[in-house]
Amino acid sequence: MMFNAPESQKMNTNAAPVAIADPKKVDLPTGFKTVRTPDPEPRPVRVHADDVCVFYGSKQALFDVSIDIPEKAVTAFIGPSGCGKSTFLRCLNRMNDTIEGARVEGKITLDGEDLYDPKLDVVELRARIGMVFQKPNPFPKTIFENVAYGPRIHGLARSKTDLEQIVVESLKKASLFNEVKDRLHEVGTGLSGGQQQRLCIARAIAVSPEVILMDEPCSALDPIATAKIEELIDELRANYTIVIVTHSMQQAARVSQRTAFFHLGILVEEGPTEMMFTSPAEKRTQDYITGRFG
Amino acid sequence: MNSLVVAALLLVLLAVSYQVGLSRSRAVATGSTLKMHSRPNYHGMMVALWCLIPAALILLAWLFFGDNIERSYTLSLLPPEVVNSDPNQLRDVLRRVEQISTGYGVVGDSQPYENAAGQALQEFRLLTFWSIVAAAAAVGIIGLLAMRARIAPRLRARNEFETIIKFLLAVCSGIAILTTVGIVASLLREALRFFTFISPIDFFFGTVWSPRFAATASGDYGQYGLLPLLWGTLMVASIAMMVAIPLGLMSAIYLAEYAPRKVRAVAKPMIEILAGIPSVIYGFFALVTLGPALSALGDMIGVPIRATSALTAGIAMGIMIIPFVSSLSDDIITQVPRAMRDGSLGMGATKSETIKRVILPAALPGIVGAFLLAVSKAFGETMIVVLAAGNAPILRFNPFDATSTVTVSIVNQLTGDTNFASPQSLVAFALGLTLFVMTLGLNVIALYVVRKYREQYE
């Protein structure tokens, strides 16, 4: 479905690469086809994106991205800075709505339901598709209040004991409970960076989302904290569909089952992680993974 | 004319000395195998400073001591019987001489000795002015030459220059601090003099304010109870805050969180214009429009509301303070990191839930700081209350009735004929001191709260 798509732009992005009038658009990858390699044993699809284009003002940041995100698996988005991977991630729970001048075209569905349907309730959607951000961003409240935030606003707990149970469960799932059980009522911002990020994951889990989006969740953390988060992601995979944006190729290789490589606003290639890191079909993927650019 | 000459002198010294330093430095650099420690412009600036500062010191010294020297010179010109006459008469004569010397002319006939002294003073003044200018120029040139001689490859001109600049900046901030200290000290001294007339207990705990005029029966100074004024101040300020806090905070939330960029670009300056309106205009707006309107409203609902009352003044003052509250709160709300908003919105919170549960709690200390600053502004506000509060320094608890405040009483006590030896005028200093302590206290609390807020996200 289209959102105020000027007809000319739509034509432009689908046209064959011919002589382009605007010199700034020379590099635009018009008419490019993403190289796809399916999983050997296909998983059920949870999120499906079709020809997604994103504009910030007049600047186009994403070009016709189409991808299937499988259930109960980790999908990693990799690519150099500014390639559009975070932009695409933010499309998946409509966080781009909060950016003034951002416009999304194309179709994204969760279990067949259109995310950009004007009748859809964004609040409900974001409860189903949670998000963990690049920098740990606990609220300046207590650890308990941070985790209880989501259940409170969505009215998930019937009683105080209910709420406590949700908080404890979430903290346990985020493997943070043992470290903080004695100081649940201390301020969350007093934790270490890695603990803060796990607190944010606990906060996201507390509303029982179906999909968890992670935007470079380890980029502000040291290697030990990173290892813990990666371990956690691996555990969460059993119950959640996870999409992770990362700058670290090793991390993508370690935690994900499928990998998508973005470059200059297009999805160049996607496939099973193992294959992407051993025998990518595209030369650009190969070059990026071996560190020749990016 | 004189100041032009001085300015020209300083400018010429500046230009010449800088150029001298610059070219000397270049010459030294080309003639030497050593690498210059400082770049030529630092040498130039050093020479300029060493030239200007001594010259400026001479001029400043004349500014401070010139008057006294002139005065003693004039006294030496006058006949001894005039000098030894009573101080008031002498002051009068000195003023007349001064006027003759500047060519203003005097009222009535001037005495011959006055004319002579005036003439002599005029010549003396011309002479001293040019000698001072010459002295300043000479000292400047000596400084210039001395500094020029010092220029060498290893001279650390850059470091010296930085030191001097640091010192000059410290002097500037010292002047500001000294001024504050001076004001407080003079307030304190005069207030203490007041307390020799009226006991502090009667002042701080008295409930009646009725200072007699100085002219009436001597010995009875009237009563100086602070409480009615303090109560009036608190009442007007709280009414003002009841208007300003909700309106200011809500508009800040709208502007910071909801308003599209275009609306914000127009609305924010519009609200800030409110702050640019002189308070006397709010005063007569209150007096002419708001007061009668409130009074009519009171008639309609059957509550007697005076046109000039605590309510009128408070509402007008509240409107005046709105931009203060909204602008500060807006800054603080927009300072809450985007990550907080994203975190909350990403959980599926609505915008208003995000504001209520995350942004406002995070910004609260800062907003409280803004409120306290606004309160201290309300305490100090004068013009609106003078015009619209009814000037009735009586301890009354009805906000619909006329009242008076500390500031209004200061104005009343200091307008008209004032004699700074009587408690009627001196009380103004005691009131001023009270007000100062109150606003200072609030400011200290506000600064403390704001500082605490700053550490929140670090």
HADDOCK unambig.tbl for C-alpha pairs under 7 A between the chains (distance, minus, plus):
assign (segid A and resid 95 and name CA) (segid B and resid 346 and name CA) 6.93 0.50 0.50
assign (segid A and resid 123 and name CA) (segid B and resid 348 and name CA) 4.33 0.50 0.50
assign (segid A and resid 123 and name CA) (segid B and resid 349 and name CA) 6.18 0.50 0.50
assign (segid A and resid 123 and name CA) (segid B and resid 350 and name CA) 6.36 0.50 0.50
assign (segid A and resid 124 and name CA) (segid B and resid 348 and name CA) 6.32 0.50 0.50
assign (segid A and resid 126 and name CA) (segid B and resid 346 and name CA) 5.92 0.50 0.50
assign (segid A and resid 126 and name CA) (segid B and resid 347 and name CA) 5.86 0.50 0.50
assign (segid A and resid 126 and name CA) (segid B and resid 348 and name CA) 4.49 0.50 0.50
assign (segid A and resid 127 and name CA) (segid B and resid 347 and name CA) 5.78 0.50 0.50
assign (segid A and resid 127 and name CA) (segid B and resid 348 and name CA) 4.98 0.50 0.50
assign (segid A and resid 130 and name CA) (segid B and resid 346 and name CA) 6.29 0.50 0.50
assign (segid A and resid 130 and name CA) (segid B and resid 347 and name CA) 6.08 0.50 0.50
assign (segid A and resid 131 and name CA) (segid B and resid 346 and name CA) 5.76 0.50 0.50
assign (segid A and resid 137 and name CA) (segid B and resid 339 and name CA) 5.80 0.50 0.50
assign (segid A and resid 137 and name CA) (segid B and resid 340 and name CA) 6.17 0.50 0.50
assign (segid A and resid 137 and name CA) (segid B and resid 343 and name CA) 6.51 0.50 0.50
assign (segid A and resid 139 and name CA) (segid B and resid 340 and name CA) 6.32 0.50 0.50
assign (segid A and resid 139 and name CA) (segid B and resid 358 and name CA) 6.81 0.50 0.50
assign (segid A and resid 140 and name CA) (segid B and resid 362 and name CA) 6.45 0.50 0.50
assign (segid A and resid 150 and name CA) (segid B and resid 347 and name CA) 6.05 0.50 0.50
assign (segid A and resid 153 and name CA) (segid B and resid 349 and name CA) 6.49 0.50 0.50
assign (segid A and resid 204 and name CA) (segid B and resid 347 and name CA) 6.54 0.50 0.50
